[in-house]
Amino acid sequence: MSELPVVFRVQRELREALDRAIDRARATLGSPQGFTGATVEVPRQSAHGDFASNVALELGSRLRRPPRQVAQVLADHFDPAGTWVRELEVAGPGFVNFRLHPSWLYEAIEQILRQDADYGRSELGAGLKVLVEFVSANPTGPLVLVAARAAAVGDTLASCLEWSGHRVEREYYVNDAGRQVELLAQSLEARMRERLGEPAVIPEGGYPGQYLVDLAQEALDALGPGILQDPGRLAVLRDWTVARLVQAHREELAAYGVRFDTWFHEAAFRAGGAVEEVLEILQARGLLYERDGARWFASTRFGDDKDRVLVKSDGEYTYVLPDAAYHLNKLRRGHQKLINLWGPDHHGYIPRLKALLEALGYGPDTLEVLTVQWVRLLRGGDPVRLSKRGGVTILMRDLLEEAGTDAARFFFLMRSHDSPMDFDLDLAKLRTAQNPVYYVQYAHARIASILREAARRPQGPGTADLARLTDPSELGLARRLADFPEEVALAATAREVHRLTRYATDLATLFHKFYDTCRVLGEDGGLTRARLALVDATRIALRNALRLLGVSAPERM
C-alpha cells in the first residue's frame, strides 16, 4: 500500500478526535440517531484555519439543539493529544475550525521530496474499474473546437481518476455505421465526380465541407477513377473515407497529448448481433410493445418522461438502441463505472439511455454523463466564425496551430466543463504574465533556474531543518503544497478538473510572493537549505499538476 498523503492523515486524525469528543459529550448532548461520523475539510478561506468541520451543524439538526451550542460543547470536550492541533475555535453558525502546528507542513514537504513524481497519488478509488469515453466525434469530418475541449477534459479526468486509485480505460467510440456514413460516401462520390469534370450534387443531408474536396483527390489517387464505375463503390468509398478521417482524428489527438486505450468501432460491433440481443432481453422482460408498426420501449417505467421507439416502422434502429448495446458491452468487459463526455445537444438523450441500462439490470448510477458545453473563439474581442479551411465551424487543428497545445489545454480546463466558455485567442498567444498558462509555466522555469544556481554554489554540510521556515509566505506556500493530493482526489471524484488549473495558478502566485519576500540563496546556510527544500517541493507539485493537465513544465523560458 502506498504512503497516505499527509493531508489525508491529518483529516483522519481530526475526524477521529472529533468522534471521541462526541462520545465524551454524550452525557451533555445525548446520542444522535443515524450519525455516521464527523467530516473534516479544507476551508475555502485560510482565515478559517487549516481545517474545518461542520459536524455541529449536522448534530444540531439531529439533536434539535443550536449548532453553535453543540460546537462549543464539542470544543470543550476535544482532546488535542495525538494531533497537530494548536488552536480550536467555534465560528459562524457552528463551524469548528482548527489551526495546526506548522510541523505538519514540514512533514508534508518531506513527503513531497520523498515521493517526487508520485506526489499527489492516493488509493481512494480502491481499484474501481472505470471506463471514460470521450470525444467520440462522428468520423464524417475533422475534429472541431468543442472536441478539443472534450479531449482536454476527458483526458485530464481520466488521469486524475488513475492518480486517485481507480483502474481507468480511455475509449473512443467510432460511430462508423448508420445513415451518416452512407451520406459521407455519397458526398465523397459527388466531389470525386466534380474533380473529373462530371456533374454531381451533394445529397440532401450530406457533407459539403472543403475537407471532402481535398479527400476526393486523395481517393482518386488511391483508388483510381475506375472505382466510380464499380457497383459496390459506395461501400468502398465509405470504408476508405472513414478510415482516412479516423486516422486524422488519431493523429490530431496524439499531437494534442491525448491517448486512448481502445478505439471501439460500431460497425464491427453491430455485425456480432449485440443489438438484436438487447431487443431479445427487453422482449423477455416484457418491456417492449408494438404501435404503428414500430417497436417501443416502456422507458417511463424507469423514470423517462415518455416511452421511446427502438425500431422504426421501416425496421431501422433509432440511435439509442445500438448505444444501449454498446454500453452493455462496456459493462460485460468488467467496467464497474461508465463515464461519458457528451456535447450539450445530447442532454435530452441521457434519461433514455440510463433507462435502458436500468432495464438491462444495472443501477441508475452505473452510467454518468458529463455535458461539455460550447466554446466561442474570440480574436480581438470578436467571435471567430469560420474555419480557414472552408467548413462551417472552427477546427481543432486550426486552434492548435495558432495557440499551441499548452495554451489550448490550460484554457479549456480553466472553467467547469458544464459552463460555456470564451476562448481568447489573443490572450492565449501572449508571452507575458497576463497569459495564465505562461504565468504558471514561468513559475516552474524560475524554480528550475534557482535550483541550477544553487547547484553551482556550495551550501555547506547538513540536512535541511525545515523548522527554519517560519515566514508567513513560506508557510502559506507550504500549506498549499500540502493540499495537492486532495485537489487531485476532488478533481476526480467531483468531476471538477478545473480545480487543477486553479491550484496551479494559486501555487504559482504563492511561489512568486515567497520569492519576492524571502531570499532563497543567502548567507545563512541552514536557512538556504530549508528554503531550497521548499522550492524543490514546489517544483514537484507544480510539475505534477501540469502533468495531469497535459501541459509542459519548461525549465527555461
C-alpha positions, 0 to 999 in steps of 0.5 A, spaced: 500 500 500 502 506 498 504 512 503 497 516 505 498 523 503 499 527 509 493 531 508 489 525 508 492 523 515 491 529 518 483 529 516 483 522 519 486 524 525 481 530 526 475 526 524 477 521 529 478 526 535 472 529 533 468 522 534 471 521 541 469 528 543 462 526 541 462 520 545 465 524 551 459 529 550 454 524 550 452 525 557 451 533 555 448 532 548 445 525 548 446 520 542 444 522 535 440 517 531 443 515 524 450 519 525 455 516 521 461 520 523 464 527 523 467 530 516 473 534 516 475 539 510 479 544 507 476 551 508 475 555 502 478 561 506 485 560 510 482 565 515 478 559 517 484 555 519 487 549 516 481 545 517 474 545 518 468 541 520 461 542 520 459 536 524 455 541 529 451 543 524 449 536 522 448 534 530 444 540 531 439 538 526 439 531 529 439 533 536 434 539 535 439 543 539 443 550 536 449 548 532 453 553 535 451 550 542 453 543 540 460 546 537 462 549 543 460 543 547 464 539 542 470 544 543 470 543 550 470 536 550 476 535 544 482 532 546 488 535 542 493 529 544 495 525 538 494 531 533 497 537 530 492 541 533 494 548 536 488 552 536 480 550 536 475 555 535 467 555 534 465 560 528 459 562 524 453 558 525 457 552 528 463 551 524 469 548 528 475 550 525 482 548 527 489 551 526 495 546 526 502 546 528 506 548 522 510 541 523 505 538 519 507 542 513 514 540 514 512 533 514 508 534 508 514 537 504 518 531 506 513 527 503 513 531 497 521 530 496 520 523 498 515 521 493 517 526 487 513 524 481 508 520 485 506 526 489 499 527 489 497 519 488 492 516 493 488 509 493 481 512 494 478 509 488 480 502 491 481 499 484 474 501 481 474 499 474 472 505 470 471 506 463 471 514 460 469 515 453 470 521 450 470 525 444 467 520 440 466 525 434 462 522 428 468 520 423 464 524 417 469 530 418 475 533 422 475 534 429 472 541 431 473 546 437 468 543 442 472 536 441 478 539 443 475 541 449 472 534 450 479 531 449 482 536 454 477 534 459 476 527 458 483 526 458 485 530 464 479 526 468 481 520 466 488 521 469 486 524 475 481 518 476 488 513 475 492 518 480 486 517 485 486 509 485 481 507 480 483 502 474 481 507 468 480 505 460 480 511 455 475 509 449 473 512 443 467 510 440 467 510 432 460 511 430 462 508 423 455 505 421 448 508 420 445 513 415 451 518 416 456 514 413 452 512 407 451 520 406 459 521 407 460 516 401 455 519 397 458 526 398 465 523 397 462 520 390 459 527 388 466 531 389 470 525 386 465 526 380 466 534 380 474 533 380 473 529 373 469 534 370 462 530 371 456 533 374 454 531 381 450 534 387 451 533 394 445 529 397 440 532 401 443 531 408 450 530 406 457 533 407 459 539 403 465 541 407 472 543 403 475 537 407 471 532 402 474 536 396 481 535 398 479 527 400 476 526 393 483 527 390 486 523 395 481 517 393 482 518 386 489 517 387 488 511 391 483 508 388 483 510 381 477 513 377 475 506 375 472 505 382 466 510 380 464 505 375 464 499 380 457 497 383 459 496 390 463 503 390 459 506 395 461 501 400 468 502 398 468 509 398 465 509 405 470 504 408 476 508 405 473 515 407 472 513 414 478 510 415 482 516 412 478 521 417 479 516 423 486 516 422 486 524 422 482 524 428 488 519 431 493 523 429 490 530 431 489 527 438 496 524 439 499 531 437 494 534 442 497 529 448 491 525 448 491 517 448 486 512 448 486 505 450 481 502 445 478 505 439 471 501 439 468 501 432 460 500 431 460 497 425 464 491 427 460 491 433 453 491 430 455 485 425 456 480 432 448 481 433 449 485 440 443 489 438 438 484 436 440 481 443 438 487 447 431 487 443 431 479 445 432 481 453 427 487 453 422 482 449 423 477 455 422 482 460 416 484 457 418 491 456 417 492 449 410 493 445 408 494 438 404 501 435 404 503 428 408 498 426 414 500 430 417 497 436 417 501 443 420 501 449 416 502 456 422 507 458 417 511 463 417 505 467 424 507 469 423 514 470 423 517 462 418 522 461 415 518 455 416 511 452 421 511 446 421 507 439 427 502 438 425 500 431 422 504 426 416 502 422 421 501 416 425 496 421 431 501 422 434 502 429 433 509 432 440 511 435 439 509 442 438 502 441 445 500 438 448 505 444 444 501 449 448 495 446 454 498 446 454 500 453 452 493 455 458 491 452 462 496 456 459 493 462 460 485 460 468 487 459 468 488 467 467 496 467 464 497 474 463 505 472 461 508 465 463 515 464 461 519 458 463 526 455 457 528 451 456 535 447 450 539 450 445 537 444 445 530 447 442 532 454 435 530 452 438 523 450 441 521 457 434 519 461 433 514 455 439 511 455 440 510 463 433 507 462 435 502 458 441 500 462 436 500 468 432 495 464 438 491 462 439 490 470 444 495 472 443 501 477 441 508 475 448 510 477 452 505 473 452 510 467 454 518 468 454 523 463 458 529 463 455 535 458 461 539 455 458 545 453 460 550 447 466 554 446 466 561 442 473 563 439 474 570 440 480 574 436 480 581 438 474 581 442 470 578 436 467 571 435 471 567 430 466 564 425 469 560 420 474 555 419 480 557 414 479 551 411 472 552 408 467 548 413 462 551 417 465 551 424 472 552 427 477 546 427 481 543 432 487 543 428 486 550 426 486 552 434 492 548 435 496 551 430 495 558 432 495 557 440 499 551 441 497 545 445 499 548 452 495 554 451 489 550 448 489 545 454 490 550 460 484 554 457 479 549 456 480 546 463 480 553 466 472 553 467 467 547 469 466 543 463 458 544 464 459 552 463 460 555 456 466 558 455 470 564 451 476 562 448 481 568 447 485 567 442 489 573 443 490 572 450 492 565 449 498 567 444 501 572 449 508 571 452 507 575 458 504 574 465 497 576 463 497 569 459 495 564 465 498 558 462 505 562 461 504 565 468 504 558 471 509 555 466 514 561 468 513 559 475 516 552 474 522 555 469 524 560 475 524 554 480 528 550 475 533 556 474 534 557 482 535 550 483 541 550 477 544 556 481 544 553 487 547 547 484 553 551 482 554 554 489 556 550 495 551 550 501 555 547 506 554 540 510 547 538 513 540 536 512 535 541 511 531 543 518 525 545 515 523 548 522 527 554 519 521 556 515 517 560 519 515 566 514 508 567 513 509 566 505 513 560 506 508 557 510 502 559 506 506 556 500 507 550 504 500 549 506 498 549 499 503 544 497 500 540 502 493 540 499 495 537 492 493 530 493 486 532 495 485 537 489 487 531 485 482 526 489 476 532 488 478 533 481 476 526 480 471 524 484 467 531 483 468 531 476 471 538 477 478 538 473 478 545 473 480 545 480 487 543 477 488 549 473 486 553 479 491 550 484 496 551 479 495 558 478 494 559 486 501 555 487 504 559 482 502 566 485 504 563 492 511 561 489 512 568 486 510 572 493 515 567 497 520 569 492 519 576 492 519 576 500 524 571 502 531 570 499 532 563 497 540 563 496 543 567 502 548 567 507 545 563 512 546 556 510 541 552 514 536 557 512 538 556 504 537 549 505 530 549 508 528 554 503 531 550 497 527 544 500 521 548 499 522 550 492 524 543 490 517 541 493 514 546 489 517 544 483 514 537 484 507 539 485 507 544 480 510 539 475 505 534 477 499 538 476 501 540 469 502 533 468 495 531 469 493 537 465 497 535 459 501 541 459 509 542 459 513 544 465 519 548 461 525 549 465 527 555 461 523 560 458 
